[in-house]
Amino acid sequence: MSNLFDMRCPQCGDENQLDIHASIWIRVCTNGTDADASNCGDHEFSPDSTACCQSCGHWASVAAFTAEASS
C-alpha cells in the first residue's frame, strides 16, 4: 500500500486519489471559511463515511476501501 490508511479503490485498485467526506474544524472569516486558520488539523471520518476514487469515480463507504474489504 502506498498510503498511510492502507486503503485502495475496490473497483480499480487506485491507492493515491481517494477522497473521504470528513468532519473538520474551520474558521469563519469575512470572505467565507478557512480550514487552515483554525490552527486545528483534526479531522474525523469513520468506516461509514463516504469515500470516492478520483481515478474511476467509484463511490462507497470507507470500509469498502479498506485492504481487507478490497482483498
Backbone bond lengths (Angstrom), bond angles and torsions (degrees), N, CA, C in turn:
res aa  C-N    CA-C-N  psi(-1)  N-CA   C-N-CA  omega(-1)  CA-C   N-CA-C  phi
1 M - - - 1.453 - - 1.519 109.62 -
2 S 1.296 114.55 144.54 1.458 119.18 -178.59 1.516 112.68 -108.14
3 N 1.342 118.22 8.94 1.463 118.82 176.28 1.526 110.30 -128.11
4 L 1.302 115.22 156.85 1.459 123.07 -175.12 1.526 113.52 -60.63
5 F 1.334 117.02 -29.83 1.459 120.69 -174.12 1.525 113.23 -92.42
6 D 1.335 117.41 2.07 1.461 121.94 177.49 1.531 110.92 56.76
7 M 1.341 114.78 46.71 1.463 120.91 -177.99 1.528 110.07 -115.65
8 R 1.340 115.21 152.02 1.469 121.69 172.12 1.512 108.55 -152.05
9 C 1.318 116.01 158.76 1.455 121.26 179.16 1.528 108.91 -71.44
10 P 1.329 117.75 128.10 1.454 119.85 179.53 1.527 113.02 -70.91
11 Q 1.331 116.63 -13.80 1.471 119.85 -178.77 1.533 112.14 -93.05
12 C 1.343 117.84 -49.99 1.474 119.97 -175.72 1.526 113.89 -113.53
13 G 1.337 117.82 -11.10 1.458 121.26 178.26 1.516 115.55 86.45
14 D 1.349 118.68 0.30 1.461 120.85 -179.78 1.525 109.98 -61.68
15 E 1.337 116.07 141.66 1.464 122.29 -179.50 1.518 113.11 -116.62
16 N 1.336 117.50 -6.64 1.460 120.04 -169.09 1.513 115.81 -114.80
17 Q 1.315 119.54 -10.67 1.458 120.39 -178.37 1.520 110.46 -125.47
18 L 1.327 115.41 54.48 1.461 121.30 -179.52 1.520 109.03 -105.32
19 D 1.310 116.79 126.96 1.463 122.49 177.10 1.525 108.48 -106.74
20 I 1.336 116.44 140.77 1.466 122.47 179.80 1.522 108.98 -125.56
21 H 1.331 116.08 134.14 1.459 121.07 174.28 1.523 107.12 -76.45
22 A 1.348 116.97 115.40 1.461 121.72 -174.97 1.514 110.84 -130.81
23 S 1.324 115.74 157.60 1.464 121.97 172.58 1.524 107.69 -89.99
24 I 1.342 116.37 132.16 1.468 121.32 179.17 1.527 109.52 -135.81
25 W 1.334 115.84 163.25 1.454 121.42 172.14 1.520 108.76 -87.34
26 I 1.332 117.00 135.83 1.461 122.40 176.06 1.519 109.62 -131.84
27 R 1.305 116.78 158.24 1.458 121.58 173.97 1.523 108.56 -105.37
28 V 1.325 116.61 134.02 1.457 121.55 174.86 1.523 107.35 -80.84
29 C 1.325 115.82 125.89 1.461 122.50 -177.10 1.531 109.44 -122.07
30 T 1.315 116.30 171.46 1.464 120.29 -179.30 1.524 112.39 -62.71
31 N 1.330 117.42 -28.07 1.468 119.95 -178.59 1.537 112.90 -108.50
32 G 1.322 117.53 18.32 1.474 121.06 177.96 1.511 111.50 135.58
33 T 1.331 115.94 -126.25 1.459 120.88 179.57 1.523 109.67 -133.69
34 D 1.333 116.13 158.04 1.456 121.88 -179.14 1.528 108.78 -142.24
35 A 1.324 116.57 113.96 1.462 120.98 -179.22 1.525 111.65 -70.89
36 D 1.319 118.33 -29.04 1.461 121.14 -179.20 1.526 112.31 -78.41
37 A 1.316 118.25 -31.80 1.467 121.92 -176.49 1.526 112.27 -68.20
38 S 1.308 118.30 -21.00 1.465 119.94 -178.37 1.520 112.04 -71.45
39 N 1.336 117.03 -13.63 1.466 122.13 -179.14 1.521 112.78 56.88
40 C 1.309 116.01 26.98 1.459 121.63 176.86 1.525 107.34 -130.52
41 G 1.295 116.33 107.21 1.454 120.58 -177.77 1.516 113.55 -83.14
42 D 1.331 116.85 6.09 1.457 119.96 -178.76 1.519 111.26 -64.72
43 H 1.296 115.49 140.18 1.456 122.20 172.24 1.520 106.81 -148.25
44 E 1.305 115.57 148.13 1.462 120.21 -176.20 1.511 110.66 -129.57
45 F 1.343 114.90 139.27 1.456 121.72 169.71 1.516 106.96 -148.42
46 S 1.303 116.37 162.47 1.463 121.59 -176.94 1.525 109.42 -130.10
47 P 1.318 117.85 173.04 1.465 119.92 176.14 1.530 112.64 -58.58
48 D 1.328 117.60 -23.40 1.465 121.42 179.40 1.528 113.35 -86.72
49 S 1.350 117.70 -9.02 1.461 120.61 179.61 1.530 109.87 -64.00
50 T 1.319 115.21 155.60 1.456 120.63 179.73 1.523 110.41 -82.85
51 A 1.328 115.93 137.37 1.457 122.14 176.18 1.528 108.56 -126.90
52 C 1.334 115.47 151.95 1.463 120.97 -179.54 1.520 109.08 -139.48
53 C 1.311 116.27 136.18 1.460 122.37 174.60 1.521 108.36 -90.85
54 Q 1.318 116.84 120.25 1.461 120.71 179.87 1.528 112.00 -75.76
55 S 1.316 118.10 -15.65 1.470 120.72 178.30 1.520 112.34 -73.83
56 C 1.354 116.49 -45.89 1.467 118.90 -174.95 1.528 113.67 -118.96
57 G 1.346 117.39 -8.50 1.454 120.55 178.19 1.518 114.81 85.96
58 H 1.333 117.74 7.20 1.466 120.74 -179.25 1.532 110.50 -70.19
59 W 1.344 116.05 133.13 1.468 123.50 177.39 1.519 108.72 -116.12
60 A 1.339 116.40 137.72 1.469 121.64 175.56 1.522 107.44 -167.54
61 S 1.316 116.71 -175.61 1.460 120.29 176.47 1.520 109.59 -76.78
62 V 1.325 116.58 159.22 1.465 121.69 175.85 1.525 109.66 -55.65
63 A 1.329 117.22 -38.27 1.464 121.05 179.68 1.526 111.92 -57.29
64 A 1.318 117.63 -36.07 1.455 121.37 179.93 1.533 111.83 -70.51
65 F 1.324 117.15 -19.91 1.464 121.87 -179.19 1.534 112.43 -93.34
66 T 1.326 118.74 -1.38 1.459 120.28 -179.75 1.523 110.05 -74.85
67 A 1.319 115.92 156.57 1.454 121.25 -177.86 1.526 111.63 -58.93
68 E 1.330 117.32 -38.27 1.453 120.41 -179.58 1.519 111.17 -64.48
69 A 1.326 116.35 -41.06 1.476 120.48 -179.09 1.523 111.20 -73.36
70 S 1.335 117.30 -30.39 1.454 121.93 -177.49 1.516 113.34 -81.82
71 S 1.328 117.50 -12.43 1.467 121.16 -177.32 1.502 112.10 -73.83
